[in-house]
């Protein structure tokens, strides 16, 4: 499963969308981890002359076969080889006619001895000019590797053979160019029945999101089940995904050294593969086929797949976990293009505890939000939605209501205000540190949220320091402190609210929307309305008890909004 902090990548290493494919110069085979297509290639190579002399120029054209239905291609590699030794090095050199779509490569000892693509844009024709070397072989054959999409390509498509003028005995071209690609291909078939969603407890264990959802009725249900059999385990996976759906077995709740299983959509089919994550890297497809009875189904944006895996595997098959042990379970999904997977769309669903895959059936619970991140959200909501708002209201509107009432030698309003603001700073400090503890550093995928958080944290420190250094009440400079204290506090509150709105949209704490955003907005508007009402009260003569009633009503409403948000975080 691809975890936070990773750039988009492929399920195997070494796809070169920029055409820098010099490592493939020798056998001309893309390092995509798949076999060359066995179907006839819908592309051909044509030349503008059948013979050549040293230093002659020949225009080489790679194009789509007219009868193939205009199937475009994304990548290519063109070389000229000695017709008598097609596995030998490239001969001659090229110059470009389409520099925006093609580039020269250094293959062997000659600069510009091959031509490749510059991007994965769709093409139907490419031309280049080949220059014959000073000491050419008696016959030269042109050949091309063409990539239609990531897992569909043709290696060393044979082109025409051109003869050196005056040469005799030109060898015929090799009709079956060799390739070095070797991979185990699993035959896939459409599911003869949908993924079973019978309740757990009878024979299978299930992990679901939302809790208790039914994949047969709810198209938004993410569902993983595993059923122990005699020597195998049957896995079933279902969920809405544009590109891929995957799950992993892990020894902890953090990505690294995990056993991964991928169901990747490729057009109108689904590829089911086992993979392994070594450290914080992209999944690497298994070199050995360890899955059997694979089946899949695509319907209404939902990917479903099913397969079996042996409980115990031979020792020579590395990096595969034994299924008689206990693991955390991850479910992730994301985009895929031509079989290439990208970073997951949401935080993975992670089981709350380890479970033995071959153990007793159980209904597993899971969460998409780490516990530390949940506490981060809770502390920030309490601090900036409740304690700071209440503290400001007390200081602004109740200063003159308790002129003689004292607590520990100081006026009551001041002690309440100071206690609430101190609590705000403490909650902010603890909440601020939790994401850094969880991530182990800065998050590259959180947008402006952490920058706003750092600014709020800095202003939260400035406020109490400013209060400790404030001049006396009757000082001529007191008004400077008053305005700075008010301005700094207001800026901190505004930025904190913006940061919280952005925070509930983060992958690590994605609250269900749009209603959760509406609840948060209601909490903010509630505080603003109370502030305006008390401000109006201070300008007119109303019964003094009115302010206390408004404060009580505000606290009841604020706690109500806050309780809804905290309960939502608990269930994420």
C-alpha positions as CSV (number, residue, x, y, z in Angstrom):
1,X,0.0,0.0,0.0
2,X,1.4,3.4,-0.9
3,X,1.6,5.5,2.3
4,X,1.7,9.2,3.0
5,X,4.9,11.0,2.0
6,X,5.4,9.2,-1.3
7,X,5.5,10.8,-4.8
8,X,3.3,9.1,-7.5
9,X,5.0,6.0,-8.8
10,X,4.6,2.7,-10.4
11,X,4.0,-0.8,-9.0
12,X,7.3,-1.8,-10.4
13,X,10.4,0.4,-10.8
14,X,11.7,1.7,-14.0
15,X,9.1,3.2,-16.3
16,X,10.6,6.1,-18.3
17,X,7.9,8.6,-19.5
18,X,10.7,11.0,-20.4
19,X,12.2,8.6,-22.9
20,X,15.6,8.3,-21.1
21,X,15.7,4.6,-21.8
22,X,19.4,4.1,-22.4
23,X,19.4,1.0,-20.0
24,X,17.2,-0.7,-22.5
25,X,19.5,-0.1,-25.5
26,X,20.7,-3.7,-25.6
27,X,17.6,-5.9,-25.7
28,X,15.2,-3.0,-26.3
29,X,12.9,-4.3,-23.6
30,X,11.0,-1.9,-21.4
31,X,11.6,-2.5,-17.7
32,X,7.9,-2.7,-16.9
33,X,7.8,-6.1,-15.3
34,X,5.5,-7.6,-18.0
35,X,5.8,-9.7,-21.1
36,X,5.8,-8.3,-24.6
37,X,2.4,-8.6,-26.3
38,X,1.9,-11.8,-28.3
39,X,-0.5,-10.1,-30.6
40,X,0.6,-8.8,-34.1
41,X,2.1,-5.4,-33.7
42,X,-0.2,-2.6,-35.1
43,X,2.8,-0.6,-36.1
44,X,5.4,-0.8,-38.9
45,X,8.7,0.8,-40.0
46,X,9.2,2.2,-43.6
47,X,12.3,3.6,-45.3
48,X,12.7,6.0,-48.2
49,X,15.4,3.9,-50.0
50,X,16.4,0.2,-50.1
51,X,20.1,0.6,-50.5
52,X,22.8,2.9,-49.1
53,X,26.5,3.9,-49.2
54,X,28.7,5.1,-46.3
55,X,27.5,8.5,-45.1
56,X,24.1,8.2,-46.9
57,X,21.0,9.4,-45.2
58,X,17.8,7.3,-44.9
59,X,14.5,8.6,-43.6
60,X,13.0,6.1,-41.1
61,X,9.2,6.3,-40.4
62,X,7.5,4.5,-37.5
63,X,3.7,4.7,-37.8
64,X,0.4,3.1,-37.0
65,X,-0.7,0.4,-39.5
66,X,-3.6,1.9,-41.4
67,X,-5.8,-1.1,-40.9
68,X,-5.3,-1.2,-37.1
69,X,-7.9,1.4,-36.2
70,X,-5.5,4.3,-35.5
71,X,-4.1,2.8,-32.2
72,X,-1.7,5.5,-31.0
73,X,1.4,4.8,-29.0
74,X,3.1,6.6,-26.2
75,X,6.7,5.4,-26.1
76,X,9.2,4.0,-28.7
77,X,12.8,3.1,-29.2
78,X,14.3,2.9,-32.7
79,X,17.7,1.4,-33.6
80,X,19.5,0.1,-36.6
81,X,21.4,-3.2,-36.2
82,X,23.7,-5.4,-38.3
83,X,21.3,-7.7,-40.2
84,X,23.8,-10.5,-39.7
85,X,24.0,-9.9,-36.0
86,X,20.7,-8.4,-34.8
87,X,21.6,-8.9,-31.2
88,X,24.7,-6.8,-31.6
89,X,25.2,-3.1,-30.9
90,X,23.4,-0.3,-32.8
91,X,25.1,0.9,-36.0
92,X,25.1,4.4,-37.5
93,X,23.5,7.5,-36.0
94,X,20.3,9.4,-36.2
95,X,19.2,13.1,-36.5
96,X,15.8,14.3,-35.5
97,X,12.9,15.5,-37.6
98,X,10.4,15.8,-34.7
99,X,12.5,17.3,-31.8
100,X,9.4,18.0,-29.7
101,X,8.4,14.3,-29.7
102,X,11.7,12.5,-30.1
103,X,15.3,12.6,-28.8
104,X,18.6,11.0,-29.4
105,X,20.2,8.4,-27.1
106,X,23.7,7.2,-26.7
107,X,23.7,3.5,-27.2
108,X,27.0,1.7,-27.3
109,X,29.9,3.8,-28.5
110,X,28.0,6.1,-30.8
111,X,26.2,9.3,-29.8
112,X,22.7,9.4,-31.3
113,X,22.6,5.8,-32.3
114,X,19.0,5.4,-31.1
115,X,15.8,7.5,-31.0
116,X,13.2,7.5,-28.3
117,X,10.2,9.6,-27.1
118,X,10.3,12.7,-25.0
119,X,7.0,12.3,-23.2
120,X,4.0,9.9,-23.0
121,X,1.8,12.0,-25.3
122,X,-0.1,10.0,-27.9
123,X,1.5,9.6,-31.3
124,X,0.6,8.0,-34.6
125,X,3.8,8.7,-36.5
126,X,7.5,9.5,-35.8
127,X,10.3,10.2,-38.3
128,X,14.1,10.3,-38.0
129,X,17.0,10.4,-40.4
130,X,19.6,7.6,-40.1
131,X,23.2,8.3,-41.3
132,X,25.2,5.2,-42.4
133,X,28.6,4.8,-40.7
134,X,31.9,5.0,-42.5
135,X,32.5,1.2,-42.2
136,X,28.9,-0.2,-42.4
137,X,28.0,-3.9,-42.4
138,X,26.7,-5.4,-45.7
139,X,23.1,-5.2,-44.5
140,X,21.3,-3.1,-41.9
141,X,18.0,-3.9,-40.3
142,X,15.8,-1.3,-38.5
143,X,13.8,-2.4,-35.5
144,X,11.6,-0.6,-33.0
145,X,10.1,-1.2,-29.5
146,X,6.7,0.5,-29.2
147,X,4.8,1.1,-26.0
148,X,1.0,1.5,-26.4
149,X,0.4,1.7,-22.7
150,X,2.4,0.6,-19.6
151,X,1.6,-3.1,-19.8
152,X,1.0,-3.4,-23.6
153,X,4.1,-3.1,-25.7
154,X,6.0,-4.9,-28.6
155,X,9.7,-5.5,-28.4
156,X,12.0,-5.3,-31.5
157,X,9.4,-5.0,-34.2
158,X,11.4,-6.0,-37.3
159,X,11.6,-3.4,-40.0
160,X,13.1,-3.4,-43.6
161,X,16.7,-4.5,-44.3
162,X,18.7,-2.1,-46.4
163,X,21.8,-3.3,-48.4
164,X,25.1,-1.7,-48.9
165,X,25.6,-0.9,-52.6
166,X,27.9,-3.5,-54.1
167,X,27.7,-5.9,-51.2
168,X,26.8,-9.6,-51.8
169,X,25.4,-12.2,-49.6
170,X,23.4,-9.9,-47.4
171,X,22.0,-12.1,-44.6
172,X,18.2,-12.3,-44.2
173,X,16.6,-10.6,-41.2
174,X,16.0,-12.6,-38.1
175,X,12.2,-13.2,-38.2
176,X,11.9,-13.8,-34.5
177,X,13.9,-11.2,-32.6
178,X,14.8,-12.4,-29.1
179,X,13.7,-10.7,-25.9
180,X,14.7,-11.3,-22.4
181,X,11.4,-10.5,-20.7
182,X,10.2,-13.3,-18.5
183,X,7.3,-13.1,-16.2
184,X,4.6,-15.3,-14.8
185,X,1.2,-14.4,-16.2
186,X,-2.0,-15.1,-14.2
187,X,-5.1,-15.7,-16.2
188,X,-7.9,-13.6,-15.0
189,X,-11.6,-14.2,-15.5
190,X,-14.7,-12.2,-14.6
191,X,-16.3,-13.2,-11.4
192,X,-18.9,-15.9,-11.8
193,X,-20.5,-14.5,-8.7
194,X,-20.0,-11.2,-6.8
195,X,-17.9,-10.9,-3.7
196,X,-19.7,-12.7,-0.9
197,X,-20.9,-10.4,1.8
198,X,-22.4,-12.9,4.3
199,X,-22.0,-11.7,7.9
200,X,-18.8,-12.6,9.7
201,X,-18.8,-15.1,12.5
202,X,-19.9,-18.1,10.4
203,X,-16.7,-18.8,8.5
204,X,-14.9,-15.6,7.6
205,X,-13.4,-12.5,9.2
206,X,-14.4,-9.0,7.8
207,X,-13.0,-5.5,7.8
208,X,-15.4,-2.9,6.6
209,X,-15.7,0.9,6.1
210,X,-18.2,2.2,7.1
211,X,-18.7,-0.2,10.0
212,X,-21.3,-2.9,9.2
213,X,-21.7,-1.8,5.5
214,X,-22.9,-4.3,2.9
215,X,-20.9,-4.3,-0.4
216,X,-23.8,-5.9,-2.1
217,X,-26.1,-2.9,-1.4
218,X,-23.8,0.0,-0.6
219,X,-21.5,1.0,-3.5
220,X,-19.4,3.1,-1.1
221,X,-18.5,0.1,1.1
222,X,-14.9,-0.9,1.4
223,X,-14.8,-4.6,2.3
224,X,-12.1,-7.2,3.0
225,X,-12.8,-10.7,4.1
226,X,-10.6,-13.8,4.5
227,X,-11.8,-17.4,4.9
228,X,-9.3,-20.1,6.1
229,X,-9.5,-23.3,4.2
230,X,-7.6,-26.6,4.5
231,X,-4.2,-25.3,3.1
232,X,-5.2,-21.9,1.7
233,X,-7.0,-18.7,2.6
234,X,-9.6,-17.2,0.3
235,X,-9.4,-13.4,0.2
236,X,-12.2,-11.1,-1.1
237,X,-11.8,-7.4,-1.6
238,X,-14.4,-4.8,-2.8
239,X,-14.7,-1.1,-2.9
240,X,-15.2,2.0,-5.0
241,X,-12.0,3.0,-6.8
242,X,-11.0,4.6,-10.1
243,X,-7.8,2.8,-10.5
244,X,-6.8,0.3,-7.9
245,X,-7.8,-1.4,-4.6
246,X,-5.3,-3.0,-2.4
247,X,-4.7,-4.5,1.1
248,X,-1.6,-5.3,3.0
249,X,-0.5,-7.4,6.0
250,X,1.7,-5.5,8.4
251,X,3.5,-6.1,11.6
252,X,2.7,-2.6,12.8
253,X,0.6,0.4,11.9
254,X,3.3,2.1,9.8
255,X,4.3,1.3,6.2
256,X,7.4,-0.7,5.8
257,X,8.2,-4.4,5.1
258,X,4.6,-5.3,4.3
259,X,2.9,-8.0,2.3
260,X,0.8,-6.3,-0.3
261,X,-2.0,-7.5,-2.7
262,X,-3.1,-5.3,-5.6
263,X,-6.2,-5.3,-7.7
264,X,-5.3,-2.8,-10.5
265,X,-7.8,-1.7,-13.1
266,X,-6.3,-1.7,-16.6
267,X,-9.0,-0.7,-19.1
268,X,-11.8,-3.1,-18.9
269,X,-9.9,-5.7,-16.9
270,X,-8.3,-6.1,-13.5
271,X,-4.8,-7.4,-12.8
272,X,-4.4,-9.2,-9.5
273,X,-0.8,-9.4,-8.1
274,X,1.1,-10.0,-4.9
275,X,3.7,-7.4,-4.1
276,X,6.1,-6.4,-1.3
277,X,7.0,-3.1,0.3
278,X,10.6,-2.9,1.5
279,X,11.0,0.1,3.7
280,X,9.5,3.4,2.6
281,X,9.4,2.5,-1.1
282,X,7.0,1.7,-3.8
283,X,5.5,-1.9,-3.9
284,X,7.5,-4.4,-6.0
285,X,5.6,-7.1,-7.8
286,X,6.4,-10.6,-6.6
287,X,8.7,-12.5,-9.0
288,X,6.9,-15.8,-8.1
289,X,3.2,-16.4,-8.7
290,X,1.7,-17.1,-5.3
291,X,-2.0,-16.6,-6.0
292,X,-4.5,-19.0,-7.4
293,X,-8.2,-19.0,-8.5
294,X,-8.0,-15.3,-9.2
295,X,-11.2,-13.6,-10.3
296,X,-12.5,-10.1,-10.6
297,X,-15.6,-7.9,-11.4
298,X,-16.0,-4.3,-12.5
299,X,-19.4,-2.6,-12.0
300,X,-20.5,1.0,-11.4
301,X,-17.1,2.2,-10.3
302,X,-16.6,-0.7,-7.9
303,X,-13.6,-3.0,-8.1
304,X,-14.1,-6.5,-6.7
305,X,-11.5,-9.2,-6.7
306,X,-11.0,-12.7,-5.2
307,X,-8.1,-15.1,-4.9
308,X,-6.5,-17.8,-2.9
309,X,-3.1,-18.0,-1.3
310,X,-1.3,-20.9,0.4
311,X,-1.1,-20.5,4.2
312,X,2.6,-21.6,4.1
313,X,4.9,-20.9,1.2
314,X,8.3,-22.5,0.3
315,X,11.3,-20.9,1.9
316,X,12.7,-19.9,-1.5
317,X,9.8,-17.5,-2.0
318,X,11.1,-14.5,-0.2
319,X,9.2,-11.6,1.4
320,X,5.9,-13.4,1.8
321,X,4.2,-13.6,5.2
322,X,2.9,-16.9,6.5
323,X,-0.8,-16.6,7.0
324,X,-0.9,-18.5,10.4
325,X,0.5,-15.4,12.1
326,X,-1.1,-12.2,13.4
327,X,-1.0,-8.9,11.4
328,X,-2.5,-5.5,11.1
329,X,-4.6,-5.1,8.0
330,X,-4.5,-2.1,5.6
331,X,-7.0,-1.2,2.9
332,X,-6.1,1.5,0.4
333,X,-7.3,2.7,-3.0
334,X,-6.3,5.3,-5.6
335,X,-5.8,6.3,-9.2
336,X,-4.2,4.1,-11.9
337,X,-3.3,4.8,-15.5
338,X,-2.5,2.0,-17.9
339,X,-1.9,-0.3,-15.0
340,X,0.4,2.2,-13.2
341,X,-0.7,3.1,-9.6
342,X,-0.4,6.5,-8.0
343,X,-0.5,7.7,-4.4
344,X,-3.7,6.6,-2.6
345,X,-6.6,9.0,-2.5
346,X,-7.3,8.7,1.2
347,X,-5.6,7.6,4.4
348,X,-5.6,3.8,4.4
349,X,-8.1,2.0,6.6
350,X,-6.1,0.2,9.3
351,X,-7.4,-2.5,11.6
352,X,-7.4,-1.4,15.3
353,X,-5.6,-4.6,16.4
354,X,-3.6,-7.5,15.0
355,X,-5.5,-10.6,14.0
356,X,-4.4,-14.1,13.0
357,X,-5.4,-14.7,9.4
358,X,-6.2,-18.4,10.0
359,X,-7.8,-17.7,13.4
360,X,-11.4,-17.7,14.5
361,X,-13.8,-15.5,12.4
362,X,-14.4,-12.0,13.8
363,X,-15.8,-8.7,12.8
364,X,-12.8,-6.4,12.7
365,X,-12.8,-2.7,13.5
366,X,-10.6,-0.2,11.8
367,X,-9.8,3.5,11.5
368,X,-8.4,5.8,8.8
369,X,-7.1,8.3,11.3
370,X,-4.1,7.6,13.7
371,X,-4.9,8.1,17.4
372,X,-2.3,10.9,17.7
373,X,-3.9,12.8,14.9
374,X,-7.3,12.4,16.4
375,X,-6.0,13.9,19.7
376,X,-4.4,16.7,17.7
377,X,-7.8,17.6,16.2
378,X,-9.6,17.3,19.6
379,X,-7.1,19.6,21.4
380,X,-7.2,22.2,18.6
381,X,-11.0,22.2,18.5
382,X,-11.4,22.6,22.3
383,X,-8.7,25.3,22.4
384,X,-9.9,27.5,19.5
385,X,-13.6,26.8,19.4
386,X,-14.4,26.9,23.1
387,X,-11.7,28.0,25.6
388,X,-10.4,31.0,23.7
389,X,-13.8,32.2,22.6
390,X,-15.1,32.0,26.2
391,X,-12.0,33.7,27.5
392,X,-12.4,36.6,25.1
393,X,-16.1,37.0,26.0
394,X,-15.3,37.1,29.7
395,X,-12.6,39.7,29.3
396,X,-14.6,41.9,26.9
397,X,-18.1,41.9,28.4
398,X,-17.9,40.9,32.1
399,X,-15.0,43.1,33.2
400,X,-17.3,45.5,35.0
401,X,-19.9,43.0,36.2
402,X,-17.7,41.6,39.0
403,X,-15.7,44.7,40.1
404,X,-15.2,43.7,43.7
405,X,-15.4,39.9,43.4
406,X,-11.9,38.4,43.8
407,X,-10.3,35.0,43.4
408,X,-6.9,34.4,44.9
409,X,-6.4,38.1,45.4
410,X,-7.2,39.1,41.8
411,X,-10.4,40.1,40.1
412,X,-12.7,37.2,39.2
413,X,-13.0,38.1,35.5
414,X,-9.2,38.4,35.1
415,X,-8.6,35.0,36.8
416,X,-11.2,33.3,34.6
417,X,-9.8,34.9,31.5
418,X,-6.2,34.0,32.4
419,X,-7.1,30.4,33.2
420,X,-8.9,30.0,29.9
421,X,-6.1,31.5,27.9
422,X,-3.5,29.5,29.7
423,X,-5.5,26.4,29.0
424,X,-5.7,27.4,25.3
425,X,-1.9,27.8,25.1
426,X,-1.3,24.4,26.8
427,X,-3.8,22.6,24.5
428,X,-2.3,24.3,21.5
429,X,1.3,23.3,22.5
430,X,0.4,19.7,23.0
431,X,-1.8,19.5,19.9
432,X,0.9,21.2,17.8
433,X,3.5,18.6,18.8
434,X,1.4,15.5,18.1
435,X,1.6,15.5,14.2
436,X,5.3,15.9,14.4
437,X,5.6,13.0,16.8
438,X,3.4,10.8,14.5
439,X,5.1,11.9,11.2
440,X,8.6,12.1,12.6
441,X,9.0,15.4,10.8
442,X,7.3,17.8,8.4
443,X,4.4,16.6,6.2
444,X,4.9,17.3,2.5
445,X,1.3,16.6,1.6
446,X,-0.6,18.8,4.1
447,X,-0.7,22.0,2.0
448,X,-0.9,25.2,3.9
449,X,-2.4,23.7,7.1
450,X,1.0,23.2,8.9
451,X,2.2,26.6,7.9
452,X,-0.9,28.2,9.4
453,X,-0.5,26.0,12.5
454,X,3.0,27.1,13.0
455,X,1.9,30.8,12.8
456,X,-0.9,30.2,15.3
457,X,1.6,28.5,17.6
458,X,4.0,31.4,17.5
459,X,1.2,34.0,18.1
460,X,0.0,31.8,21.0
461,X,3.4,32.3,22.7
462,X,3.6,36.0,21.9
463,X,0.3,36.7,23.6
464,X,1.2,35.7,27.2
465,X,4.7,37.2,26.9
466,X,3.1,40.4,25.8
467,X,0.7,40.2,28.8
468,X,3.5,39.7,31.3
469,X,5.3,42.9,29.9
470,X,2.2,45.0,29.8
471,X,2.5,48.5,31.3
472,X,0.4,49.6,34.3
473,X,-3.3,50.5,33.8
474,X,-2.7,54.2,34.2
475,X,0.4,54.3,32.0
476,X,0.3,56.6,28.9
477,X,1.5,53.6,26.8
478,X,-1.2,51.3,28.0
479,X,-3.3,51.9,24.8
480,X,-0.4,50.5,22.7
481,X,-0.5,47.2,24.6
482,X,-4.3,47.1,24.4
483,X,-4.3,47.4,20.6
484,X,-1.4,45.0,20.1
485,X,-3.0,42.4,22.5
486,X,-6.3,42.7,20.7
487,X,-4.7,42.6,17.2
488,X,-2.5,39.6,17.9
489,X,-5.3,37.7,19.5
490,X,-7.7,38.4,16.7
491,X,-5.2,37.3,14.0
492,X,-4.4,34.1,15.9
493,X,-8.1,33.3,16.2
494,X,-8.8,33.9,12.5
495,X,-5.8,31.8,11.4
496,X,-6.7,29.1,13.8
497,X,-10.2,28.8,12.4
498,X,-8.9,28.7,8.8
499,X,-6.4,26.0,9.9
500,X,-9.1,23.9,11.5
501,X,-11.3,24.1,8.4
502,X,-8.3,22.9,6.3
503,X,-7.4,20.3,8.9
504,X,-10.7,18.4,8.7
505,X,-10.0,17.9,5.0
506,X,-6.6,16.3,5.6
507,X,-6.1,12.7,4.7
508,X,-5.1,11.8,8.2
509,X,-8.3,13.3,9.7
510,X,-10.8,13.5,6.9
511,X,-14.2,14.1,8.5
512,X,-17.3,13.1,6.5
513,X,-18.6,16.0,4.5
514,X,-20.2,18.3,3.7
515,X,-22.2,18.1,6.9
516,X,-19.1,18.1,9.2
517,X,-17.9,21.3,7.6
518,X,-21.4,22.7,8.2
519,X,-21.2,21.8,11.9
520,X,-17.9,23.5,12.2
521,X,-19.2,26.6,10.4
522,X,-22.2,26.6,12.7
523,X,-19.9,26.6,15.7
524,X,-18.0,29.6,14.4
525,X,-21.1,31.5,13.4
526,X,-22.6,30.8,16.8
527,X,-19.7,32.5,18.5
528,X,-19.8,35.5,16.2
529,X,-23.6,36.0,16.8
530,X,-23.1,35.9,20.6
531,X,-20.2,38.4,20.3
532,X,-22.4,40.8,18.2
533,X,-25.3,40.4,20.6
534,X,-23.2,41.2,23.7
535,X,-21.6,44.1,21.8
536,X,-25.0,45.5,21.1
537,X,-26.0,45.0,24.7
538,X,-23.0,47.1,25.9
539,X,-24.3,50.0,23.8
540,X,-27.8,50.1,25.2
541,X,-29.4,49.7,28.7
542,X,-30.7,46.1,29.1
543,X,-31.2,44.1,32.3
544,X,-27.7,43.1,33.5
545,X,-28.8,39.5,34.0
546,X,-29.2,39.4,30.2
547,X,-25.4,39.0,29.7
548,X,-25.3,36.0,32.0
549,X,-28.2,34.3,30.2
550,X,-26.5,34.9,26.9
551,X,-23.2,33.4,28.2
552,X,-25.0,30.3,29.5
553,X,-26.9,29.9,26.1
554,X,-23.6,30.4,24.3
555,X,-21.8,27.7,26.4
556,X,-24.7,25.2,25.8
557,X,-24.7,25.7,22.1
558,X,-20.9,25.7,21.8
559,X,-20.6,22.5,23.8
560,X,-23.3,21.0,21.6
561,X,-21.4,21.8,18.3
562,X,-18.1,20.7,19.9
563,X,-19.6,17.4,21.1
564,X,-20.8,16.6,17.5
565,X,-17.4,17.2,16.1
566,X,-15.5,15.3,18.8
567,X,-17.9,12.3,18.3
568,X,-17.3,12.4,14.6
569,X,-13.5,12.4,15.1
570,X,-13.9,9.4,17.4
571,X,-15.6,7.4,14.6
572,X,-13.3,8.3,11.8
